[in-house]
Amino acid sequence: MALGRALGRDADIWMDYALVANAQVTPTLIDTVRSSRALLLVLSPSYQNSEWCQRELANFLDNNPPGGDREAVFVVEQYPVDRLSLHPRLQELTPVQFWVPDANTRTPELLGWPVPNQDEHNPYWEKVNYLANLLANHLRAPLVKVLQRPPAAAAGASPVVWVAGPAPRMAGYWDQLTESMRLRGWTVRPVSRDGYPQDGVAALREALDRDMDGARLLVQLLGDEPGARLPGSDATLATVQHAAAKALQQSCSGMKYLRWRPPEIDLEQVEDPDLREILFGATRCGFEQFRQQVLEALDHLKPPPPPAPAGDGMTICLAAGEKDQALCDEVGALLVERGWDVVSPSPVPESGENPQTFRETVDEIIRNSDAVVVLYGRESHLWIEAQYARTVRLLGRQNLALGVIEAPPGEKPPLKIASRNLQTLDCRGGIERDAVAGFIARLGAEHHG
């Protein structure tokens, strides 16, 4: 029900009751897994120990390569899980944790156990709604034709941001913020919000030094709860993390350390003097405003991708209207054959898709491509001109690698575009393979040279 509300329509949901009973994986089950757009895993000891469940996961991952910085797998944690025991592609994902550590003993407490109450502010229902919106955003994204997936980025190439381990009541905010960061290509440390040892200051500082090494930005979400004192010390998790972040900020020129506290916190009501001092210097605003502030800071810090070699290794956004999809398949296959990677977004949203989300996703494809090639066959010249204007708006004239291939039929209105940035290839008499390949190579050479 929550997913249907977030998605705006009913979702086709299949649950593997057979695997729960540890039944044998059947061809029908495998086909169902392979054809699914998303996989929701509820991690438990029995799931991890099931040979059939692991086979189900492997089949899904084999048929769903990661899309940029996104996975089509969503992980629900009922209890703490050793990350290293998971499939390598799951180890960096942020699970939606349906448990919280006890404030004093740190033992895990399952949310909603044994039966969740109906209070809408119950953390259990907040987690359900958060998970439903994650799934809905994934399902609303339009499917695109990826004729060859771009090669994976080199290991360790993703820039690092450190987000302090939160107090229990800040856990939901931590999940939302770190998910936004990962979607933008950042590596978040620590991997999980409950990943830091709290059995002593020395062990905690060692873990912090390891996670902060190489970080480009430091972030801490603060509440009004001081947390338990670490053994043998008056310090808490919040104060030790703050001290480590301040020390790194002071030793690294230009390092930013962003702190946030909810606007409803009254400093005069905070009894712990150390926590009150940390809160005093934190940004006081709504969470969404702070999240945007952090994302803007990340956008300024992330280095631009290195230019691809001319005519080699480029990822091309191949755009075609509804009337030119057959032409798009033909040209796309030609480009892949010559060694380029091609992504061809659908010209219109699918039935039930959110138009705004569709437009934003296509914009993101254009931004992340090395070149945009528009096919002008039977589609209206107005559509082609609109694609030119859209690409210029997104990429800017100084960073523009845009070409138009004019395909059959020969008789059609000329394009009303006058620009030195636009390269055109006349193939109105028929698609010539060598001419198209040479055109793309020149487009890449001019852009990257």
C-alpha angles and dihedrals in degrees: 000000000000091000091049092052093048093045095044092229140050116285123218101240124185122186122198100229088160092062091049086063089045092243121166117279108252129202089248091055092048092050090051092051093047093052095049120107095210138021121209113200121196100199118216134145090261092053093051092047095049115102091199094051090052090050090051090053093047091052092051094047092048090056097040111054114191114274106223105299094343134094127199090222123096118194126208116194118205093175135008111292129200103243093209090061092062130087108280092247091056098049095083096043120106108236122215099242116215091188136067130201117249108255092235109025098029089221113145118260117197113231116237094014123188094355124349115236119235097249105128090215092056107124089233093062092041088057092047091052092045091051092046091054092048090053093044092052090051094047093046092057109103120248113245131195108250104188091184124005114236112252115269116263116258114273112269093014094115111097118245131237123183119219115185119241105262135228112255095263091052094052096099092051090049091054093051095046096047092046089056090050094050091049087058092054101262125137109230122212129231094038092219130027092237095046101110123095114240100187094100145348095252095056091045094051091049091054091046093051090052095049096042093051107113095002116152096197136024122211133179129184112205133197133181096262115096095202128217121317115252114248113277094008144077089226125105132205090262096050095045092049091048092050091050092048093048091049092051092046091053093047097047118062112230095011111147123215112190121191128185137193128180113258092237093067111107109207092205089062094052106099100188106087095203092052091045090055092053092046092050093069096041125108110261111209143100116303095243091054091052092046090056090048090054094046091050089052090051092049090057093047102047111097118233115258115263114260116262119239113269111275092353131089094004122148109219126201103214109199124194135161126240092270093053103050094112089051089049091055091050096049093041092055089049093053093047089050089056093052106265126125115235132199117185115188120207112261093227135027118263120250110291096013119134107251094213092052089047092054093047092051094050089048089054091051090053093049093051096047124094092219139009119217119187121200116219108195121121096341121107117272087232090064091052092049090049090053090052092051091046093051093048090051092051101040105026124228095273093057099040126133102169130152137173123210111203107211133180138333097070098205112072140114116288118247114261095220122120109185139131088215095064119087118195135193121199109221096147089127091056140303110289110199099209092044091053092047091049091048092054091046091052090047090055094043093052092046098047099031 
